[in-house]
């Protein structure tokens, strides 16, 4: 497999968990926009609160440009030109287009992880012990616009993220056409 698998979906949809499971199954590296931004926040001594991270993502795009930002995320995940990788946290149409351009002549497939708002709220509350109402505020941020708009319709595969993890990985493997 020399293609790139990109994952998108709302906050707390399980993108990172699924991406890690797919990468493990396929024996390929896993890159994460969120992990890269959080690491940069740590380097810059910025508190890791969601609003700060969303703003930092915008700052990184302004500093590096889309190509530089996407390359930095891919490099952080250990990607080498011509190799496969799983990338989670694609939040913008332009990020997907940029990744597709970078990995040419390889292909980049988009998987959208669809999870109802109520389940995402419960996951946020359980995982972070925060009020679920903060999810509505985070979802309204400009970085989430394409996630709740164009990216779902652009996906090569839309998954019901409420299903069991192994069955989701099995479906990705069968439907995206990646070998066992």
Backbone as CSV, one residue per row, in Angstrom:
resi,resn,N_x,N_y,N_z,CA_x,CA_y,CA_z,C_x,C_y,C_z
1,UNK,0.853,-1.178,0.000,0.000,0.000,0.000,0.894,1.235,0.000
2,UNK,0.735,2.105,-0.981,1.506,3.341,-0.978,0.607,4.554,-0.932
3,UNK,-0.627,4.333,-0.518,-1.536,5.464,-0.428,-1.591,5.992,0.995
4,UNK,-2.228,7.131,1.126,-2.386,7.806,2.401,-3.859,7.750,2.764
5,UNK,-4.134,7.400,3.999,-5.507,7.367,4.493,-5.663,8.538,5.444
6,UNK,-6.594,9.433,5.132,-6.863,10.613,5.953,-8.197,10.428,6.656
7,UNK,-8.271,10.841,7.900,-9.508,10.762,8.656,-9.973,12.145,9.070
8,UNK,-11.286,12.337,8.951,-11.922,13.564,9.367,-13.163,13.195,10.160
9,UNK,-13.677,14.145,10.901,-14.885,13.955,11.686,-14.903,14.993,12.788
10,UNK,-16.025,15.095,13.440,-16.166,16.075,14.502,-15.281,15.769,15.696
11,UNK,-15.167,16.738,16.566,-14.441,16.570,17.819,-15.076,15.396,18.567
12,UNK,-14.232,14.508,19.099,-14.656,13.338,19.886,-15.419,12.308,19.054
13,UNK,-15.107,12.251,17.758,-15.747,11.238,16.913,-14.967,9.931,16.896
14,UNK,-13.765,9.930,17.446,-12.956,8.722,17.490,-11.938,8.617,16.366
15,UNK,-11.661,9.735,15.706,-10.712,9.745,14.582,-9.341,9.221,14.967
16,UNK,-8.805,9.718,16.063,-7.449,9.355,16.463,-7.370,7.884,16.868
17,UNK,-8.354,7.412,17.602,-8.392,6.002,17.996,-8.468,5.111,16.772
18,UNK,-9.349,5.456,15.837,-9.499,4.673,14.618,-8.232,4.748,13.773
19,UNK,-7.654,5.929,13.640,-6.425,6.081,12.848,-5.304,5.214,13.414
20,UNK,-5.167,5.215,14.724,-4.145,4.387,15.357,-4.381,2.909,15.100
21,UNK,-5.630,2.478,15.153,-5.955,1.070,14.921,-5.699,0.677,13.464
22,UNK,-6.035,1.557,12.537,-5.779,1.285,11.115,-4.270,1.207,10.868
23,UNK,-3.532,2.165,11.406,-2.081,2.183,11.218,-1.440,0.924,11.796
24,UNK,-1.895,0.500,12.959,-1.369,-0.720,13.571,-1.672,-1.932,12.709
25,UNK,-2.910,-2.037,12.252,-3.305,-3.169,11.405,-2.443,-3.238,10.161
26,UNK,-2.181,-2.073,9.545,-1.443,-2.038,8.282,0.071,-1.975,8.474
27,UNK,0.506,-1.721,9.685,1.942,-1.608,9.944,2.562,-0.384,9.298
28,UNK,1.822,0.742,9.334,2.307,1.993,8.747,2.299,3.087,9.819
29,UNK,3.022,4.184,9.585,3.036,5.279,10.557,1.674,5.978,10.670
30,UNK,1.526,6.711,11.757,0.293,7.457,12.044,0.683,8.906,12.352
31,UNK,0.183,9.821,11.550,0.385,11.254,11.781,-0.924,11.849,12.292
32,UNK,-0.817,12.916,13.047,-2.006,13.535,13.617,-1.839,15.052,13.650
33,UNK,-2.790,15.750,13.036,-2.772,17.211,13.105,-2.867,17.652,14.563
34,UNK,-3.763,17.028,15.328,-3.933,17.392,16.726,-2.678,17.163,17.551
35,UNK,-2.040,16.021,17.351,-0.814,15.713,18.096,0.278,16.735,17.771
36,UNK,0.391,17.097,16.486,1.394,18.082,16.079,1.123,19.444,16.721
37,UNK,-0.130,19.869,16.697,-0.472,21.172,17.278,-0.260,21.155,18.793
38,UNK,-0.650,20.050,19.465,-0.429,19.960,20.908,1.071,19.988,21.244
39,UNK,1.884,19.291,20.464,3.338,19.304,20.705,3.895,20.712,20.522
40,UNK,3.424,21.403,19.503,3.872,22.779,19.273,3.425,23.679,20.413
41,UNK,2.211,23.459,20.913,1.732,24.242,22.064,2.657,24.031,23.256
42,UNK,3.065,22.793,23.482,3.999,22.513,24.572,5.316,23.229,24.402
43,UNK,5.852,23.207,23.178,7.120,23.898,22.900,7.001,25.399,23.129
44,UNK,5.831,25.937,22.817,5.619,27.385,22.954,5.018,27.758,24.306
45,UNK,4.883,26.788,25.174,4.319,26.981,26.506,2.932,27.598,26.473
46,UNK,2.105,27.079,25.568,0.716,27.509,25.442,-0.147,26.452,26.128
47,UNK,-1.018,26.846,27.051,-1.884,25.868,27.716,-2.725,25.076,26.694
48,UNK,-2.824,23.773,26.923,-3.508,22.889,25.976,-5.021,22.890,26.170
49,UNK,-5.619,24.026,26.033,-7.078,24.146,26.046,-7.534,24.215,24.596
50,UNK,-8.713,23.635,24.311,-9.170,23.495,22.927,-9.129,24.810,22.160
51,UNK,-9.605,25.888,22.733,-9.615,27.172,22.023,-8.201,27.629,21.688
52,UNK,-7.277,27.436,22.625,-5.874,27.789,22.367,-5.309,26.953,21.224
53,UNK,-5.631,25.665,21.216,-5.113,24.777,20.174,-5.692,25.139,18.808
54,UNK,-6.982,25.463,18.765,-7.587,25.867,17.499,-6.937,27.147,16.980
55,UNK,-6.696,28.081,17.863,-6.041,29.327,17.466,-4.610,29.069,17.018
56,UNK,-3.883,28.218,17.746,-2.514,27.885,17.364,-2.470,27.232,15.988
57,UNK,-3.431,26.373,15.694,-3.502,25.777,14.354,-3.579,26.855,13.283
58,UNK,-4.401,27.861,13.516,-4.511,28.974,12.562,-3.190,29.736,12.449
59,UNK,-2.512,29.921,13.574,-1.218,30.618,13.585,-0.194,29.815,12.783
60,UNK,-0.169,28.491,12.989,0.785,27.647,12.258,0.544,27.701,10.756
61,UNK,-0.707,27.739,10.356,-1.032,27.850,8.930,-0.519,29.188,8.394
62,UNK,-0.704,30.249,9.172,-0.212,31.569,8.747,1.317,31.580,8.667
63,UNK,1.979,30.926,9.617,3.443,30.912,9.646,4.053,30.020,8.566
64,UNK,3.482,28.848,8.379,4.085,27.835,7.509,3.444,27.744,6.124
65,UNK,2.247,28.298,5.976,1.461,28.072,4.764,0.871,26.667,4.825
66,UNK,-0.108,26.401,3.971,-0.759,25.096,4.005,0.207,23.960,3.691
67,UNK,1.058,24.155,2.693,1.976,23.070,2.336,2.959,22.806,3.471
68,UNK,3.523,23.846,4.040,4.468,23.671,5.141,3.825,23.020,6.354
69,UNK,2.604,23.422,6.662,1.878,22.856,7.801,1.605,21.373,7.576
70,UNK,1.084,21.037,6.401,0.782,19.630,6.106,2.047,18.781,6.056
71,UNK,3.102,19.299,5.482,4.373,18.559,5.455,4.918,18.348,6.871
72,UNK,4.786,19.356,7.711,5.262,19.226,9.089,4.504,18.120,9.822
73,UNK,3.199,18.042,9.616,2.395,16.986,10.243,2.800,15.622,9.707
74,UNK,2.937,15.504,8.380,3.356,14.230,7.780,4.741,13.824,8.289
75,UNK,5.670,14.755,8.315,7.025,14.471,8.798,7.013,14.067,10.267
76,UNK,6.187,14.729,11.061,6.069,14.408,12.479,5.591,12.965,12.668
77,UNK,4.786,12.486,11.735,4.300,11.108,11.795,5.267,10.090,11.221
78,UNK,6.366,10.559,10.644,7.362,9.645,10.094,7.149,9.282,8.640
79,UNK,6.390,10.085,7.922,6.118,9.792,6.511,7.343,10.025,5.655
80,UNK,7.508,9.143,4.683,8.542,9.279,3.655,7.849,9.313,2.301
81,UNK,8.308,10.138,1.363,7.679,10.175,0.040,7.575,8.770,-0.559
82,UNK,6.398,8.480,-1.089,6.131,7.182,-1.696,5.647,6.131,-0.718
83,UNK,5.662,6.444,0.571,5.251,5.479,1.593,3.818,5.738,2.041
84,UNK,3.257,4.757,2.694,1.903,4.871,3.225,1.932,5.494,4.611
85,UNK,0.834,6.119,4.979,0.668,6.682,6.325,-0.822,6.893,6.559
86,UNK,-1.215,6.885,7.817,-2.573,7.224,8.223,-2.495,8.575,8.919
87,UNK,-3.350,9.512,8.489,-3.335,10.883,9.006,-4.696,11.202,9.601
88,UNK,-4.718,11.578,10.875,-6.019,11.949,11.448,-6.085,13.436,11.736
89,UNK,-7.310,13.926,11.801,-7.542,15.319,12.148,-7.607,16.263,10.974
90,UNK,-7.940,15.758,9.785,-8.098,16.645,8.626,-9.362,17.469,8.853
91,UNK,-9.195,18.778,8.974,-10.311,19.649,9.332,-10.673,20.642,8.226
92,UNK,-9.864,20.703,7.176,-10.092,21.694,6.122,-9.985,21.035,4.750
93,UNK,-10.827,21.472,3.831,-10.771,20.992,2.457,-9.386,21.265,1.872
94,UNK,-8.844,22.436,2.149,-7.524,22.779,1.602,-6.423,21.888,2.180
95,UNK,-6.568,21.441,3.422,-5.583,20.504,3.992,-5.621,19.186,3.222
96,UNK,-6.809,18.691,2.934,-6.934,17.453,2.162,-6.332,17.628,0.771
97,UNK,-6.665,18.730,0.105,-6.119,18.986,-1.233,-4.601,19.089,-1.196
98,UNK,-4.073,19.712,-0.150,-2.618,19.864,-0.024,-1.954,18.518,0.211
99,UNK,-2.521,17.703,1.069,-1.966,16.361,1.301,-1.994,15.564,-0.002
100,UNK,-3.097,15.641,-0.723,-3.188,14.906,-1.993,-2.099,15.366,-2.961
101,UNK,-1.807,16.639,-2.969,-0.755,17.172,-3.842,0.621,16.698,-3.383
102,UNK,0.874,16.731,-2.092,2.176,16.339,-1.546,2.488,14.876,-1.828
103,UNK,1.501,14.000,-1.698,1.763,12.560,-1.780,1.729,12.012,-3.207
104,UNK,1.469,12.868,-4.193,1.465,12.396,-5.582,2.799,11.773,-5.932
105,UNK,2.851,10.724,-6.700,1.755,10.118,-7.451,0.897,9.165,-6.639
106,UNK,1.165,9.015,-5.349,0.296,8.199,-4.502,-1.071,8.841,-4.370
107,UNK,-1.997,8.095,-3.804,-3.360,8.581,-3.617,-3.603,8.859,-2.143
108,UNK,-4.492,9.786,-1.861,-4.927,10.061,-0.493,-6.437,9.876,-0.439
109,UNK,-6.879,8.927,0.356,-8.305,8.639,0.533,-8.791,9.296,1.817
110,UNK,-10.023,9.791,1.792,-10.606,10.436,2.962,-11.695,9.552,3.555
111,UNK,-11.570,9.313,4.856,-12.592,8.603,5.614,-13.194,9.600,6.589
112,UNK,-14.514,9.677,6.599,-15.207,10.575,7.527,-15.848,9.723,8.609
113,UNK,-15.542,10.036,9.864,-16.093,9.311,11.001,-17.281,10.110,11.520
114,UNK,-18.463,9.541,11.341,-19.712,10.230,11.666,-20.245,9.728,13.008
115,UNK,-20.417,10.645,13.951,-20.926,10.316,15.278,-21.909,11.414,15.681
116,UNK,-23.097,11.038,16.163,-24.071,12.052,16.576,-23.539,12.951,17.697
117,UNK,-24.020,14.177,17.697,-23.603,15.186,18.674,-23.729,14.691,20.115
118,UNK,-24.848,14.032,20.451,-25.067,13.598,21.829,-23.985,12.615,22.283
119,UNK,-23.556,11.742,21.407,-22.513,10.770,21.759,-21.170,11.472,21.892
120,UNK,-20.890,12.428,20.990,-19.638,13.182,21.094,-19.603,13.966,22.398
121,UNK,-20.739,14.563,22.785,-20.806,15.299,24.049,-20.514,14.379,25.227
122,UNK,-21.097,13.175,25.216,-20.868,12.215,26.303,-19.398,11.800,26.348
123,UNK,-18.793,11.607,25.193,-17.376,11.230,25.142,-16.491,12.332,25.714
124,UNK,-16.788,13.570,25.357,-16.011,14.708,25.872,-16.129,14.768,27.392
125,UNK,-17.349,14.657,27.864,-17.591,14.750,29.298,-16.872,13.627,30.044
126,UNK,-16.953,12.411,29.504,-16.326,11.251,30.143,-14.805,11.338,30.098
127,UNK,-14.277,11.720,28.949,-12.828,11.710,28.743,-12.133,12.863,29.443
128,UNK,-12.709,13.999,29.391,-12.009,15.193,29.872,-12.637,15.819,31.102
129,UNK,-13.739,15.243,31.552,-14.438,15.772,32.717,-14.757,17.256,32.539
130,UNK,-15.123,17.600,31.315,-15.519,18.975,31.022,-17.016,18.988,30.766
131,UNK,-17.581,20.150,30.795,-18.989,20.268,30.448,-19.155,20.054,28.953
132,UNK,-20.170,19.281,28.582,-20.410,18.991,27.170,-20.773,20.253,26.392
133,UNK,-21.247,21.295,27.070,-21.617,22.516,26.368,-20.411,23.148,25.682
134,UNK,-19.199,22.839,26.147,-18.026,23.397,25.493,-17.866,22.825,24.083
135,UNK,-18.450,21.656,23.814,-18.379,21.068,22.483,-19.103,21.953,21.472
136,UNK,-20.246,22.491,21.824,-20.975,23.374,20.912,-20.124,24.590,20.553
137,UNK,-19.428,25.146,21.543,-18.560,26.295,21.284,-17.397,25.884,20.383
138,UNK,-16.779,24.732,20.663,-15.655,24.254,19.855,-16.096,23.947,18.429
139,UNK,-17.263,23.329,18.276,-17.794,23.013,16.944,-18.065,24.271,16.127
140,UNK,-18.340,25.387,16.806,-18.639,26.642,16.115,-17.389,27.378,15.648
141,UNK,-16.211,26.956,16.114,-14.957,27.618,15.748,-14.717,27.460,14.244
142,UNK,-14.061,28.427,13.646,-13.796,28.423,12.203,-13.048,27.181,11.739
143,UNK,-12.235,26.577,12.618,-11.477,25.386,12.211,-12.382,24.183,11.982
144,UNK,-13.617,24.242,12.453,-14.537,23.107,12.326,-15.523,23.267,11.162
145,UNK,-15.479,24.407,10.465,-16.462,24.701,9.415,-16.514,23.615,8.337
146,UNK,-15.376,23.222,7.792,-15.355,22.222,6.728,-15.721,20.834,7.247
147,UNK,-15.406,20.559,8.518,-15.744,19.258,9.096,-17.249,19.079,9.089
148,UNK,-17.964,20.125,9.418,-19.422,20.037,9.483,-20.069,20.468,8.168
149,UNK,-19.272,20.558,7.131,-19.776,20.951,5.819,-19.246,20.039,4.727
150,UNK,-18.256,20.504,4.000,-17.790,19.864,2.765,-17.084,18.529,2.932
151,UNK,-16.317,18.334,3.979,-15.478,17.134,4.068,-16.291,15.841,4.078
152,UNK,-17.422,15.833,4.746,-18.248,14.609,4.773,-18.658,14.214,3.366
153,UNK,-19.087,15.184,2.586,-19.547,14.873,1.219,-18.397,14.508,0.289
154,UNK,-17.172,14.883,0.642,-15.999,14.566,-0.175,-15.396,13.205,0.161
155,UNK,-15.866,12.590,1.228,-15.241,11.373,1.734,-15.388,10.201,0.770
156,UNK,-14.318,9.406,0.706,-14.352,8.150,-0.043,-15.148,7.098,0.727
157,UNK,-15.238,7.284,2.038,-15.959,6.357,2.899,-16.446,7.117,4.125
158,UNK,-17.731,6.970,4.445,-18.303,7.548,5.659,-18.612,6.385,6.595
159,UNK,-18.066,6.446,7.806,-18.255,5.373,8.779,-19.143,5.828,9.924
160,UNK,-19.942,4.904,10.437,-20.710,5.130,11.649,-19.758,4.900,12.819
161,UNK,-19.248,5.974,13.372,-18.245,5.908,14.423,-18.743,5.395,15.753
162,UNK,-20.024,5.031,15.834,-20.537,4.450,17.075,-20.323,2.939,17.101
163,UNK,-19.906,2.375,15.980,-19.689,0.925,15.897,-18.386,0.525,16.586
164,UNK,-18.236,-0.761,16.812,-17.060,-1.322,17.480,-15.822,-1.107,16.619
165,UNK,-14.700,-0.795,17.274,-13.470,-0.399,16.594,-12.983,-1.441,15.582
166,UNK,-12.942,-2.698,15.960,-12.445,-3.732,15.052,-13.281,-3.814,13.788
167,UNK,-14.596,-3.687,13.911,-15.445,-3.750,12.716,-15.227,-2.527,11.819
168,UNK,-14.912,-1.372,12.414,-14.610,-0.188,11.611,-13.309,-0.382,10.827
169,UNK,-12.292,-0.926,11.490,-11.011,-1.183,10.817,-11.218,-2.206,9.705
170,UNK,-12.010,-3.247,9.981,-12.316,-4.251,8.950,-12.981,-3.602,7.740
171,UNK,-13.930,-2.692,7.993,-14.634,-2.024,6.896,-13.693,-1.136,6.093
172,UNK,-12.833,-0.413,6.780,-11.861,0.427,6.077,-10.987,-0.451,5.182
173,UNK,-10.505,-1.533,5.737,-9.624,-2.419,4.976,-10.343,-2.997,3.754
174,UNK,-11.602,-3.373,3.920,-12.350,-3.972,2.800,-12.771,-2.922,1.769
175,UNK,-13.242,-1.769,2.214,-13.828,-0.796,1.300,-12.815,0.148,0.668
176,UNK,-11.719,0.417,1.338,-10.702,1.307,0.774,-9.746,0.524,-0.111
177,UNK,-9.800,-0.790,-0.014,-8.981,-1.621,-0.883,-7.545,-1.747,-0.442
178,UNK,-7.336,-1.863,0.854,-5.983,-2.028,1.359,-5.762,-3.504,1.707
179,UNK,-4.595,-4.039,1.390,-4.354,-5.468,1.596,-4.252,-5.846,3.067
180,UNK,-4.502,-7.122,3.330,-4.390,-7.651,4.702,-2.944,-7.786,5.075
